[in-house]
Amino acid sequence: MSNDPDRPTPDGRAGEAETVGDVVERIRSLDDGDDREGGVLLDQLAEVENRMLAFGRALGGDPETVADLPFTEEAGTDRMPEPLYVRHDTEMLNQVTGWLLQEQHIGLVSRYGTGKTAVREIVRRDLGEHDDFVVAVLDNPRETTPRKVYATLLQRAERAGYEPDERDYWQTRDGIPWATEDAKEAAREVVADLRADGTTLLLVVDEIEVLPADILSTLQVAGDMGVRLFLMGTSEGKERVATLRGTLDSRLRYYEGIDPFSPADVAEYVARSLAYFRGEPYEGESPDLFTAAAIRDIRDRTDGVPREVRIECRELFTRAAFVWYRTGQEIDRIQVTPELRHRRFGMGR
């Protein structure tokens, strides 16, 4: 295939209309699905995948699929690995920590892609290892029910060694009372036991903008019984809480607006990602492969929004893989520069 930038790809789309990262996403979706069948497009995707994996191995990693390559993680899916955390907003972390120690209910408000989910994982893992906290995270907020809220609290408390007396409840399933009212009373029982031991049961809820009114009411009840609430969402979520459950809103201490990544934060994220990919510890070193100019360009293009930074890094990493394959250069001569963003690529060598 020629390297003509205007020549259509096998699926009929012009080369300019599709980024290299789009190809990666299609490979990932196929990896997650059924076995591939033959076809020109799938043959091309398989070839691209092989080249990218070879590039990753040349960099010192051992990827089996494109999902193992750097910059492909998504915090909201499988939990962000601890070595990839960039604790960049020190002011926010200090303020939130102070409120937690003061036993305040917390609302963290910021727009999509700014790192709320990463903060959720930091809270889950860091406070989960603290003797004074038991951290429960409400997954799938769009599909939750009042009983699921109480069940989430009870299941997490049980793992910490606290569970209600099943003899007090008429019907249970996996140790959780079946009736919502019974589940609520059981949660009240274990929260009282935890507080008597000086332990805080913290419930973390993301995407408050999608929570129905009855769940907001349930969260308020949980807060009244002694559960500490950590609610995360957008400004629309804050407005929704204020409109539907003003008494809950009045009890929250809000931190609004997570700081975007600085160029130094972007550099740290890149260095952490490459170190993690190679199975090495991150020890504060500057990133290789990406030039300082590329780091600044990524920051400027994305405004430092963490999710956009990840996507831009993945695009440039993939383009570097194409350069490496097409030029045949030694791996230590390959560099990601701002100019790489404007290169066009075909399949030929």
C-alpha positions as a printed NumPy array, in Angstrom:
array([[  0.   ,   0.   ,   0.   ],
       [  1.366,   3.447,  -0.875],
       [  1.956,   6.242,   1.598],
       [ -0.431,   8.606,  -0.238],
       [ -2.26 ,  10.507,   2.561],
       [ -5.391,  10.914,   0.433],
       [ -5.638,   7.316,  -0.673],
       [ -8.672,   5.587,   0.943],
       [ -8.064,   2.928,   3.547],
       [ -9.566,  -0.551,   2.874],
       [-12.777,   0.404,   4.669],
       [-13.293,   3.284,   2.263],
       [-12.285,   6.084,   4.637],
       [ -9.664,   8.614,   3.601],
       [ -6.4  ,   8.308,   5.489],
       [ -6.741,  11.835,   6.839],
       [-10.136,  11.045,   8.392],
       [ -8.829,   8.372,  10.733],
       [ -6.08 ,   8.695,  13.286],
       [ -3.69 ,   5.892,  14.07 ],
       [ -5.318,   5.761,  17.489],
       [ -8.641,   4.969,  15.81 ],
       [ -7.013,   1.885,  14.346],
       [ -5.82 ,   0.884,  17.822],
       [ -9.343,   1.188,  19.189],
       [-10.684,  -1.053,  16.451],
       [ -8.005,  -3.627,  17.172],
       [ -8.909,  -3.566,  20.859],
       [-12.598,  -3.993,  20.117],
       [-11.844,  -6.989,  17.922],
       [ -9.589,  -8.493,  20.597],
       [-12.502,  -8.28 ,  23.029],
       [-14.931,  -9.943,  20.643],
       [-15.229, -13.18 ,  18.721],
       [-12.468, -14.804,  16.706],
       [-11.586, -12.812,  13.624],
       [-12.599, -13.935,  10.188],
       [-10.709, -13.194,   6.986],
       [-10.923,  -9.965,   4.998],
       [ -8.735,  -7.187,   3.687],
       [ -9.454,  -4.818,   6.566],
       [ -8.913,  -7.416,   9.264],
       [ -5.699,  -8.528,   7.595],
       [ -4.516,  -4.914,   7.762],
       [ -5.492,  -4.6  ,  11.413],
       [ -3.646,  -7.792,  12.25 ],
       [ -0.539,  -6.46 ,  10.514],
       [ -0.746,  -3.132,  12.357],
       [ -1.169,  -4.992,  15.633],
       [  1.891,  -7.129,  14.99 ],
       [  4.01 ,  -4.061,  14.255],
       [  2.859,  -2.266,  17.375],
       [  3.557,  -5.27 ,  19.574],
       [  7.002,  -5.625,  18.017],
       [  7.678,  -1.945,  18.789],
       [  6.609,  -2.477,  22.377],
       [  8.931,  -5.446,  22.735],
       [ 11.805,  -3.448,  21.248],
       [ 11.187,  -0.852,  23.967],
       [ 11.627,  -3.496,  26.646],
       [  8.058,  -4.576,  27.36 ],
       [  6.366,  -7.92 ,  26.848],
       [  2.881,  -7.119,  25.489],
       [  0.511,  -9.841,  24.349],
       [ -2.19 ,  -7.512,  22.974],
       [ -2.438,  -3.806,  22.176],
       [ -4.241,  -3.369,  25.497],
       [ -0.88 ,  -4.095,  27.189],
       [  0.839,  -1.169,  25.46 ],
       [  1.429,   2.137,  27.263],
       [ -1.317,   4.776,  27.475],
       [ -4.164,   2.304,  26.924],
       [ -5.392,   2.096,  30.525],
       [ -8.731,   3.584,  31.516],
       [ -9.213,   4.211,  35.236],
       [-12.94 ,   3.719,  35.145],
       [-12.8  ,   0.236,  33.664],
       [-10.402,  -2.092,  35.443],
       [ -9.042,   0.273,  38.101],
       [ -5.944,   2.255,  37.373],
       [ -2.74 ,   0.505,  38.478],
       [ -1.136,   2.187,  41.46 ],
       [  2.186,   2.885,  39.635],
       [  0.336,   5.094,  37.12 ],
       [ -1.125,   7.526,  39.652],
       [  0.008,  11.115,  39.189],
       [ -1.038,  12.903,  42.371],
       [ -0.818,  16.259,  40.646],
       [ -3.399,  18.445,  42.403],
       [ -1.778,  18.811,  45.817],
       [ -4.174,  21.52 ,  46.969],
       [ -7.189,  19.322,  46.231],
       [ -5.676,  16.268,  47.923],
       [ -4.733,  18.281,  51.018],
       [ -8.18 ,  19.853,  51.296],
       [-10.027,  16.558,  50.791],
       [ -7.759,  14.814,  53.31 ],
       [ -8.45 ,  17.529,  55.861],
       [-12.203,  17.198,  55.415],
       [-11.991,  13.418,  55.773],
       [-10.126,  13.769,  59.053],
       [-12.781,  16.229,  60.221],
       [-15.484,  13.66 ,  59.335],
       [-17.085,  15.908,  56.729],
       [-19.203,  14.716,  53.819],
       [-17.337,  15.633,  50.632],
       [-18.392,  16.581,  47.127],
       [-15.701,  16.625,  44.426],
       [-16.914,  18.494,  41.355],
       [-15.049,  18.757,  38.057],
       [-15.754,  18.285,  34.364],
       [-15.396,  14.993,  32.553],
       [-11.892,  13.727,  31.918],
       [-10.166,  15.788,  34.615],
       [ -9.239,  12.866,  36.86 ],
       [-12.123,  12.267,  39.276],
       [-12.004,   8.539,  38.637],
       [ -8.277,   8.478,  39.366],
       [ -8.998,  10.269,  42.649],
       [-11.623,   7.634,  43.398],
       [ -9.002,   4.925,  42.955],
       [ -6.507,   6.81 ,  45.141],
       [ -9.143,   7.023,  47.874],
       [-10.085,   3.359,  47.423],
       [ -6.515,   2.149,  47.72 ],
       [ -4.777,   4.644,  50.005],
       [ -7.546,   5.006,  52.575],
       [ -8.405,   1.329,  52.179],
       [ -5.03 ,   0.598,  53.784],
       [ -5.652,   3.05 ,  56.665],
       [ -6.747,   1.486,  59.953],
       [ -9.304,   4.215,  60.645],
       [-11.198,   3.827,  57.369],
       [-13.244,   1.158,  55.64 ],
       [-13.844,   2.289,  52.048],
       [-16.863,   1.151,  50.035],
       [-17.269,   2.181,  46.376],
       [-20.674,   2.175,  44.708],
       [-20.167,   0.752,  41.223],
       [-22.553,   1.237,  38.289],
       [-24.393,   4.252,  39.736],
       [-26.742,   4.339,  36.752],
       [-28.101,   0.906,  37.605],
       [-28.111,   0.959,  41.389],
       [-31.042,   0.609,  43.791],
       [-31.518,   1.571,  47.458],
       [-30.928,  -2.046,  48.468],
       [-27.732,  -2.12 ,  46.401],
       [-26.445,   0.914,  48.308],
       [-26.976,  -0.83 ,  51.652],
       [-25.633,  -4.117,  50.271],
       [-22.447,  -2.338,  49.14 ],
       [-21.935,  -1.01 ,  52.672],
       [-22.653,  -4.381,  54.287],
       [-20.374,  -6.336,  51.966],
       [-17.461,  -3.982,  52.548],
       [-18.033,  -3.986,  56.305],
       [-18.097,  -7.782,  56.296],
       [-14.665,  -7.902,  54.638],
       [-13.45 ,  -5.706,  57.494],
       [-14.868,  -8.133,  60.056],
       [-18.212,  -6.474,  60.787],
       [-21.5  ,  -8.158,  59.944],
       [-25.057,  -8.072,  61.271],
       [-26.685, -10.94 ,  63.121],
       [-28.671, -12.765,  60.432],
       [-31.055, -14.051,  63.105],
       [-32.44 , -10.51 ,  63.38 ],
       [-33.71 , -10.569,  59.8  ],
       [-36.386, -12.684,  58.206],
       [-34.759, -13.463,  54.859],
       [-31.183, -12.989,  53.654],
       [-29.193, -13.723,  50.537],
       [-25.405, -14.061,  50.824],
       [-25.629, -12.489,  54.257],
       [-27.571,  -9.443,  53.022],
       [-31.184,  -8.984,  54.142],
       [-33.479,  -9.282,  51.162],
       [-35.959,  -6.56 ,  52.133],
       [-34.649,  -3.038,  51.594],
       [-35.797,  -1.865,  55.025],
       [-34.052,  -4.825,  56.658],
       [-30.902,  -4.075,  54.658],
       [-31.04 ,  -0.485,  55.896],
       [-31.339,  -1.585,  59.522],
       [-28.512,  -4.086,  59.103],
       [-26.322,  -1.325,  57.675],
       [-27.226,   0.896,  60.617],
       [-26.152,  -1.926,  62.954],
       [-22.719,  -2.451,  61.417],
       [-22.041,   1.29 ,  61.071],
       [-22.701,   1.686,  64.795],
       [-20.266,  -1.135,  65.515],
       [-17.609,   0.434,  63.283],
       [-17.989,   3.846,  64.879],
       [-17.791,   2.309,  68.333],
       [-14.358,   1.024,  67.331],
       [-13.309,   4.442,  66.029],
       [-13.541,   3.392,  62.385],
       [-15.177,   5.412,  59.6  ],
       [-17.15 ,   3.669,  56.869],
       [-16.597,   5.836,  53.784],
       [-18.9  ,   5.448,  50.786],
       [-17.483,   6.742,  47.488],
       [-19.997,   7.444,  44.713],
       [-18.969,   8.654,  41.258],
       [-21.186,  10.208,  38.56 ],
       [-23.696,  11.832,  40.887],
       [-25.198,  13.545,  37.847],
       [-26.875,  10.266,  36.822],
       [-28.241,   9.244,  40.234],
       [-32.051,   9.076,  40.526],
       [-33.838,  10.921,  43.313],
       [-34.462,   7.805,  45.424],
       [-30.723,   7.017,  45.496],
       [-29.916,  10.554,  46.631],
       [-32.449,  10.065,  49.411],
       [-30.807,   6.742,  50.327],
       [-27.395,   8.412,  50.467],
       [-28.755,  11.005,  52.843],
       [-30.145,   8.252,  55.082],
       [-26.765,   6.516,  55.001],
       [-25.071,   9.764,  55.991],
       [-27.535,  10.207,  58.852],
       [-26.672,   6.764,  60.213],
       [-22.954,   7.589,  60.344],
       [-21.629,   6.665,  56.887],
       [-19.196,   9.282,  55.599],
       [-20.062,  10.27 ,  52.002],
       [-17.598,  11.114,  49.224],
       [-19.624,  12.099,  46.156],
       [-18.035,  12.875,  42.794],
       [-19.441,  14.325,  39.617],
       [-19.81 ,  17.29 ,  37.316],
       [-21.264,  20.698,  38.1  ],
       [-24.525,  19.378,  36.667],
       [-24.4  ,  16.677,  39.335],
       [-23.975,  19.27 ,  42.06 ],
       [-26.984,  21.185,  40.74 ],
       [-28.989,  17.973,  40.601],
       [-28.231,  17.169,  44.236],
       [-29.168,  20.716,  45.281],
       [-32.44 ,  20.555,  43.334],
       [-33.584,  17.077,  44.328],
       [-32.1  ,  16.759,  47.797],
       [-31.22 ,  20.15 ,  49.205],
       [-30.725,  18.838,  52.733],
       [-28.032,  16.472,  51.468],
       [-26.418,  19.239,  49.422],
       [-26.188,  21.466,  52.494],
       [-24.159,  18.84 ,  54.349],
       [-21.499,  18.438,  51.657],
       [-18.208,  20.32 ,  51.608],
       [-17.496,  20.873,  47.931],
       [-14.142,  21.076,  46.211],
       [-14.673,  22.351,  42.681],
       [-12.29 ,  22.054,  39.76 ],
       [ -9.38 ,  19.61 ,  39.745],
       [ -6.252,  21.322,  38.443],
       [ -5.214,  20.194,  34.935],
       [ -1.881,  18.506,  34.315],
       [  1.116,  20.813,  34.085],
       [  3.93 ,  19.941,  31.634],
       [  5.735,  18.329,  34.591],
       [  2.645,  16.234,  35.349],
       [  2.436,  15.104,  31.717],
       [  6.114,  14.149,  31.828],
       [  5.547,  12.183,  35.031],
       [  2.566,  10.365,  33.507],
       [  4.612,   9.423,  30.426],
       [  7.563,   8.256,  32.531],
       [  5.296,   6.249,  34.844],
       [  3.536,   4.625,  31.896],
       [  6.759,   3.561,  30.181],
       [  8.269,   2.281,  33.439],
       [  5.1  ,   0.32 ,  34.26 ],
       [  5.052,  -1.144,  30.749],
       [  8.609,  -2.41 ,  31.208],
       [  7.869,  -3.783,  34.653],
       [ 10.215,  -1.274,  36.27 ],
       [  9.616,   0.987,  39.295],
       [  9.134,   4.692,  38.701],
       [ 11.782,   6.609,  40.617],
       [ 11.234,  10.182,  39.462],
       [ 13.155,   9.901,  36.222],
       [ 12.341,  11.945,  33.103],
       [ 10.603,  10.069,  30.301],
       [ 12.552,   8.603,  27.426],
       [ 11.104,   8.278,  23.885],
       [  9.096,  11.535,  24.267],
       [ 11.053,  14.766,  23.786],
       [ 10.556,  17.77 ,  26.054],
       [  8.999,  19.607,  23.11 ],
       [  6.503,  16.773,  22.646],
       [  5.556,  16.934,  26.329],
       [  4.888,  20.678,  26.062],
       [  2.897,  20.167,  22.857],
       [  0.739,  17.476,  24.477],
       [  0.011,  19.82 ,  27.367],
       [ -0.937,  22.634,  24.988],
       [ -3.131,  20.451,  22.769],
       [ -5.037,  18.888,  25.653],
       [ -5.123,  21.822,  28.104],
       [ -3.762,  19.279,  30.583],
       [ -7.018,  17.312,  30.806],
       [ -5.766,  13.879,  31.981],
       [ -8.039,  11.794,  29.778],
       [ -7.09 ,  13.831,  26.701],
       [ -3.419,  13.571,  27.668],
       [ -3.714,   9.794,  27.718],
       [ -5.359,   9.719,  24.288],
       [ -2.777,  12.069,  22.764],
       [  0.109,  10.043,  24.219],
       [ -1.354,   6.848,  22.81 ],
       [ -1.686,   8.427,  19.359],
       [  1.916,   9.605,  19.344],
       [  3.198,   6.294,  20.704],
       [  1.424,   4.48 ,  17.887],
       [  2.828,   6.834,  15.287],
       [  6.306,   6.242,  16.669],
       [  5.743,   2.522,  16.135],
       [  5.   ,   3.205,  12.456],
       [  8.164,   5.32 ,  12.103],
       [ 10.246,   2.573,  13.688],
       [  8.834,  -0.053,  11.344],
       [  9.017,   2.031,   8.166],
       [ 12.531,   3.421,   8.681],
       [ 14.198,   0.358,  10.168],
       [ 16.096,   2.568,  12.631],
       [ 17.494,   1.324,  15.917],
       [ 14.964,   1.673,  18.713],
       [ 17.106,   4.152,  20.677],
       [ 17.017,   6.565,  17.713],
       [ 13.218,   6.792,  17.667],
       [ 11.823,   9.913,  19.309],
       [  8.329,  11.297,  19.735],
       [  8.341,  14.934,  18.618],
       [  5.521,  17.44 ,  17.979],
       [  6.07 ,  17.034,  14.239],
       [  5.184,  13.352,  14.483],
       [  1.568,  14.357,  15.061],
       [  1.345,  15.543,  11.436],
       [  2.903,  12.509,   9.738],
       [  0.743,  10.384,   7.466],
       [  1.261,   6.645,   7.301],
       [  0.455,   3.769,   4.984],
       [  1.248,   0.088,   5.346],
       [  4.247,  -0.057,   3.043],
       [  7.834,  -0.066,   4.184]])
